[in-house]
Amino acid sequence: EKRTVAQIEKNGYPDWIYMNAAKIFQGIHTEKSEDKMQVRYGDNSEAPMMPFKDEHSKRVSYELAFNTLKYQDLLEEILLDSHTYPCYSIPDELTSLLVVMLYDLQDRKFRKRKIFAEEELVAEVQEVGNYLYRYMTKLAAALARCRIKYDALSIEYFVPETVCKQEQRASTLPLWFWVNTLKISLEDVIRDLEMKGFTKVESVSDFDHYTYAVDQHCHDVLVFPSSLKEELLNLDLFADCKLLLQ
């Protein structure tokens, strides 16, 4: 299950990932004043959060929600410019799902996602997905018009400056991983890392790519260079919850 989500991300996500991301986005989206509100997010507080199946799925859901938040203004403008919104067949309670799935659709270059045979389908996700597919050409054209209007080479142009500064700062911070001693010992983790080419150093000041250090205060915490994040998250140690990202 853990690896299934990782393998299908380029083709889209399971329905329950979209539902959870929409629920998270609903709670963090930017509220606009009544005179500026053109896209309305109904109250979906009654909708329950679907259970996360593992740490990777949880991380993916939150990443999808926060990426949608970064581009909320752009996504709303695409919906309005393409006349995809307002949509009278989809209630305001599903607007968060609509915006989350639109972010993912443009991220996949407006290609339809693949539905796997073993996937458990959610009616609301299928409804919103089919609606977006009907307007894919108009949505893609609206995105192109937005980029021309603002002379933007990519959608990263639309990320607020404050968010850009936060991301730049976060990208330079080391990564801390807890060793899940209920599943593996520190010695076994170190042995596994060294087999994969990692070298232990004394402190973060000695980092040189494939290196790590043991935290000076918590001896079941390992510290890695920020540049290794994607590689570390793809390790079996992380997928099997033997290393937990702090």
Phi, psi and omega per residue, in radians:
E1 nan -0.779 -3.127
K2 -1.038 -0.787 -3.092
R3 -1.327 -0.473 3.140
T4 -1.048 -0.801 -3.141
V5 -1.060 -0.771 -3.124
A6 -1.097 -0.656 -3.072
Q7 -1.249 -0.528 -3.004
I8 -1.762 0.046 -3.076
E9 -0.977 -0.672 -3.116
K10 -1.205 -0.351 3.111
N11 -1.762 0.136 -3.061
G12 1.888 -3.092 -3.069
Y13 -2.116 2.847 2.996
P14 -1.073 2.690 -3.066
D15 -0.959 -0.706 -3.061
W16 -1.195 -0.408 3.050
I17 -1.152 -0.776 3.107
Y18 -1.088 -0.722 -3.126
M19 -1.088 -0.786 -3.141
N20 -1.191 -0.706 3.112
A21 -1.102 -0.688 3.116
A22 -1.138 -0.681 3.115
K23 -1.123 -0.740 3.117
I24 -1.149 -0.804 -3.127
F25 -1.082 -0.659 3.116
Q26 -0.987 -0.636 -3.101
G27 -1.426 -0.254 -3.056
I28 -2.113 -0.098 -3.056
H29 -1.119 2.713 -3.103
T30 -1.316 2.099 3.092
E31 -1.441 2.285 -3.134
K32 -1.891 2.728 3.139
S33 -1.138 2.744 -3.052
E34 -0.995 -0.658 -3.088
D35 -1.291 -0.312 3.134
K36 -1.878 -0.063 -3.064
M37 -1.420 1.953 3.096
Q38 -1.901 -0.490 3.079
V39 -1.920 2.172 -3.025
R40 -1.864 2.294 3.125
Y41 -1.838 1.899 -3.141
G42 -1.208 3.041 -3.120
D43 -1.515 1.932 3.100
N44 -1.950 0.469 -3.089
S45 -1.076 -0.394 3.139
E46 -1.334 -0.368 -3.114
A47 -1.252 2.199 -3.105
P48 -1.352 2.643 3.014
M49 -1.324 2.261 3.124
M50 -1.301 2.527 -3.057
P51 -1.116 2.371 3.048
F52 -1.279 2.395 -3.073
K53 -1.520 -0.338 3.128
D54 -2.988 3.043 -3.095
E55 -1.123 -0.666 -3.133
H56 -1.095 -0.782 -3.139
S57 -1.108 -0.649 3.100
K58 -1.117 -0.801 3.131
R59 -1.069 -0.741 -3.136
V60 -1.088 -0.736 -3.132
S61 -1.090 -0.776 -3.137
Y62 -1.206 -0.669 3.111
E63 -1.101 -0.729 3.139
L64 -1.116 -0.729 3.132
A65 -1.141 -0.781 -3.088
F66 -1.289 -0.545 3.035
N67 -1.146 -0.672 3.090
T68 -1.106 -0.715 3.122
L69 -1.070 -0.722 -3.119
K70 -1.017 -0.626 -3.049
Y71 -1.922 0.398 -3.070
Q72 -0.953 -0.841 -3.104
D73 -1.072 -0.761 3.138
L74 -1.118 -0.793 -3.108
L75 -1.100 -0.703 3.101
E76 -1.129 -0.702 3.129
E77 -1.127 -0.664 3.096
I78 -1.094 -0.788 3.136
L79 -1.053 -0.745 -3.100
L80 -1.280 -0.763 -3.092
D81 -1.150 -0.575 -3.132
S82 -1.475 -0.082 -3.068
H83 1.070 0.437 3.038
T84 -1.366 -0.401 3.095
Y85 -2.225 2.448 0.080
P86 -1.272 2.603 -3.138
C87 -2.065 1.983 -3.022
Y88 -1.413 -0.215 3.115
S89 -1.539 -0.227 -3.131
I90 -2.052 2.090 -3.090
P91 -1.201 2.777 3.137
D92 -1.007 -0.479 3.140
E93 -1.095 -0.333 -3.137
L94 -1.838 0.150 -3.141
T95 -1.072 -0.689 3.110
S96 -1.036 -0.745 3.104
L97 -1.117 -0.710 3.127
L98 -1.045 -0.790 -3.087
V99 -1.250 -0.711 3.100
V100 -1.066 -0.790 -3.109
M101 -1.243 -0.514 3.054
L102 -1.168 -0.740 3.091
Y103 -0.997 -0.834 -3.099
D104 -1.138 -0.653 -3.130
L105 -1.108 -0.793 3.134
Q106 -1.218 -0.549 3.118
D107 -1.134 -0.487 3.096
R108 -1.678 0.361 3.073
K109 1.043 0.630 3.076
F110 1.025 0.665 3.023
R111 -1.752 2.472 3.119
K112 -1.123 2.528 3.119
R113 -1.454 2.708 -3.133
K114 -1.546 2.320 3.074
I115 -1.719 2.156 -3.112
F116 -1.556 2.581 -3.042
A117 -1.026 -0.635 -3.075
E118 -1.507 -0.006 -3.071
E119 -1.267 2.405 3.068
E120 -1.531 1.977 -3.029
L121 -1.438 2.592 3.085
V122 -2.063 2.202 -3.006
A123 -0.979 -0.748 -3.101
E124 -1.118 -0.681 3.134
V125 -1.179 -0.727 3.104
Q126 -1.090 -0.722 -3.132
E127 -1.118 -0.849 -3.126
V128 -1.166 -0.717 3.126
G129 -1.059 -0.802 3.134
N130 -1.111 -0.631 3.116
Y131 -1.129 -0.791 3.125
L132 -1.119 -0.671 3.138
Y133 -1.079 -0.603 -3.127
R134 -1.144 -0.457 -3.077
Y135 -1.951 0.328 -3.038
M136 -0.995 -0.762 -3.120
T137 -1.094 -0.760 3.135
K138 -1.183 -0.655 3.129
L139 -1.153 -0.767 3.118
A140 -1.104 -0.696 3.117
A141 -1.153 -0.670 3.123
A142 -1.129 -0.708 3.090
L143 -1.087 -0.750 3.122
A144 -1.075 -0.720 3.121
R145 -1.120 -0.683 3.109
C146 -1.092 -0.741 -3.125
R147 -1.164 -0.666 3.095
I148 -1.182 -0.762 -3.119
K149 -1.005 -0.723 -3.080
Y150 -1.783 0.122 -3.135
D151 0.923 0.855 -3.067
A152 -1.807 2.153 3.112
L153 -1.247 -0.501 3.128
S154 -2.613 2.990 -3.097
I155 -1.267 -0.224 3.093
E156 -1.047 -0.388 3.097
Y157 -1.018 -0.518 -3.015
F158 -1.519 -0.038 3.109
V159 -1.264 2.253 3.117
P160 -0.984 2.549 -3.067
E161 -1.037 -0.666 3.140
T162 -1.085 -0.660 3.122
V163 -1.200 -0.693 3.112
C164 -1.022 -0.779 -3.129
K165 -1.137 -0.697 3.116
Q166 -1.117 -0.729 -3.125
E167 -1.180 -0.684 3.123
Q168 -1.103 -0.714 3.126
R169 -1.183 -0.767 -3.118
A170 -1.125 -0.573 -3.083
S171 -1.192 -0.296 -3.125
T172 -1.689 -0.167 -3.105
L173 -1.347 2.472 3.063
P174 -1.095 2.847 3.133
L175 -1.840 2.325 3.104
W176 -1.893 2.275 3.104
F177 -2.153 2.261 2.994
W178 -1.411 2.455 2.979
V179 -1.500 2.112 3.131
N180 -1.375 1.582 -3.038
T181 -1.215 -0.123 3.023
L182 -1.308 -0.321 -3.093
K183 -2.028 -0.439 -3.040
I184 -2.747 2.689 3.107
S185 -1.589 2.779 3.088
L186 -1.029 -0.707 -3.123
E187 -1.067 -0.713 -3.139
D188 -1.208 -0.625 3.089
V189 -1.114 -0.801 -3.140
I190 -1.082 -0.726 3.112
R191 -1.066 -0.747 3.141
D192 -1.126 -0.781 -3.135
L193 -1.099 -0.734 -3.119
E194 -1.189 -0.559 3.046
M195 -1.137 -0.461 -3.141
K196 -1.611 0.111 3.027
G197 1.710 0.138 3.110
F198 -1.428 2.582 3.124
T199 -2.131 2.353 3.119
K200 -1.405 2.372 3.062
V201 -2.176 2.957 -3.027
E202 -1.342 -0.624 -3.097
S203 -2.679 2.999 -3.105
V204 -1.126 -0.420 3.124
S205 -1.195 -0.247 -3.141
D206 -1.722 0.079 -3.084
F207 -1.035 2.418 3.078
D208 -2.627 1.344 -3.138
H209 1.054 -1.809 -3.014
Y210 -1.358 1.128 -3.141
T211 -2.320 2.878 3.072
Y212 -2.694 2.858 3.093
A213 -2.391 2.686 3.033
V214 -1.564 2.281 -3.141
D215 -0.995 2.404 -3.055
Q216 -1.237 -0.423 -3.073
H217 -1.818 -0.547 3.131
C218 -2.104 1.857 -3.003
H219 -1.356 -0.037 3.007
D220 -1.869 0.404 3.092
V221 -2.118 2.264 3.102
L222 -1.929 2.538 -3.103
V223 -2.064 2.381 -3.101
F224 -2.276 2.785 3.036
P225 -1.126 2.541 -3.128
S226 -1.090 -0.477 -3.099
S227 -1.147 -0.250 -3.080
L228 -1.672 0.141 -2.983
K229 -0.936 -0.940 -3.067
E230 -1.098 -0.705 3.134
E231 -1.130 -0.708 -3.140
L232 -1.158 -0.692 -3.119
L233 -1.227 -0.267 3.094
N234 -1.650 -0.044 3.118
L235 -1.242 2.597 3.047
D236 -1.039 -0.594 3.133
L237 -0.991 -0.677 3.122
F238 -1.390 -0.767 -3.126
A239 -1.053 -0.586 -3.137
D240 -1.588 0.177 3.101
C241 1.062 0.514 3.055
K242 -1.530 -0.453 2.971
L243 -2.060 2.295 -3.095
L244 -2.072 2.121 -3.129
L245 -1.188 2.223 -3.130
Q246 -1.326 nan nan
